[in-house]
Amino acid sequence: MKYCIFLLMIVAAGCGSATGSQQNTDSTALNADSLASADARARAEAFLQLFPSVNPNDLAVESPQTDSNGVMKGMVGKWLDSSMVKFLPDNWAEGEIGVPGELYGGYFAVGKFSMGDYEMLLLRAPGEYQSSRIQLLAWHKPTARVKDHIMLADEWGDAGDAQQTYSWLHPDGKELEVRMAVLTSYQDPEDTVGRSESSTDYAIFRFRNDAFDTTGMKQRRNEAFFRAKFKDSYQVPDSIYVEYHPNSNSDSHE
């Protein structure tokens, strides 16, 4: 009988030891997950801190310009290194991260503003030939990731073709209206007269229900708004006109 009791005590002790070991393992795993989660939150917060706060009300968004001294001005932003580029959408190539101090390649934090569960991030990103595009990213705070994004501004030119995109932001509670103008022009490099063709398209769309709604982009809305912004250079949407060089002797615009 004493022998049986001794065996039972050993078995009981062994079971208790196994249970304690399992609890310790579970506790270690939970602590590791907690530390990993805390580290991820810290890195996400560091990413957001690179973006300075801006006032989005009627904010004009356009590509930065380079002056005669080669100094870039406007929405230049702060360079993002490879550790920060990882927070950008998955399909954005990390090969475009650029190098420190170089303003003509890579991604740059321009500004941010809050809107409900989102931090709306303004980011300068690679364009056709340099980092000329201004992107708007919807950063979902509860999940710490970019839910959607859209290009607000860009500027490029090549062999007579040129295009400029401008936007203005108008937040309304948990929604955001973006008013965009796209100016396209073409001039034949071999045309010594200096004629050019140009057209303009105006777009209105909104960020709502966690995404950018572009279903109404081609609708003509708020024409007075665009007329006020462009003044004498305003064009009727999709119109094409011919502009002559000042030295041209032609009296017609045929």
Secondary structure as GFF3:
##gff-version 3
##sequence-region A 1 254
A	DSSP	alpha_helix	2	49	.	.	.	ID=ss1
A	DSSP	beta_strand	59	61	.	.	.	ID=ss2
A	DSSP	beta_strand	65	66	.	.	.	ID=ss3
A	DSSP	beta_strand	72	73	.	.	.	ID=ss4
A	DSSP	beta_strand	78	79	.	.	.	ID=ss5
A	DSSP	alpha_helix	82	85	.	.	.	ID=ss6
A	DSSP	three_ten_helix	94	96	.	.	.	ID=ss7
A	DSSP	beta_strand	108	115	.	.	.	ID=ss8
A	DSSP	beta_strand	118	125	.	.	.	ID=ss9
A	DSSP	beta_strand	133	140	.	.	.	ID=ss10
A	DSSP	beta_strand	145	158	.	.	.	ID=ss11
A	DSSP	beta_strand	161	172	.	.	.	ID=ss12
A	DSSP	beta_strand	175	186	.	.	.	ID=ss13
A	DSSP	beta_strand	196	208	.	.	.	ID=ss14
A	DSSP	beta_strand	211	213	.	.	.	ID=ss15
A	DSSP	alpha_helix	223	230	.	.	.	ID=ss16
A	DSSP	three_ten_helix	231	233	.	.	.	ID=ss17
A	DSSP	beta_strand	241	243	.	.	.	ID=ss18
###
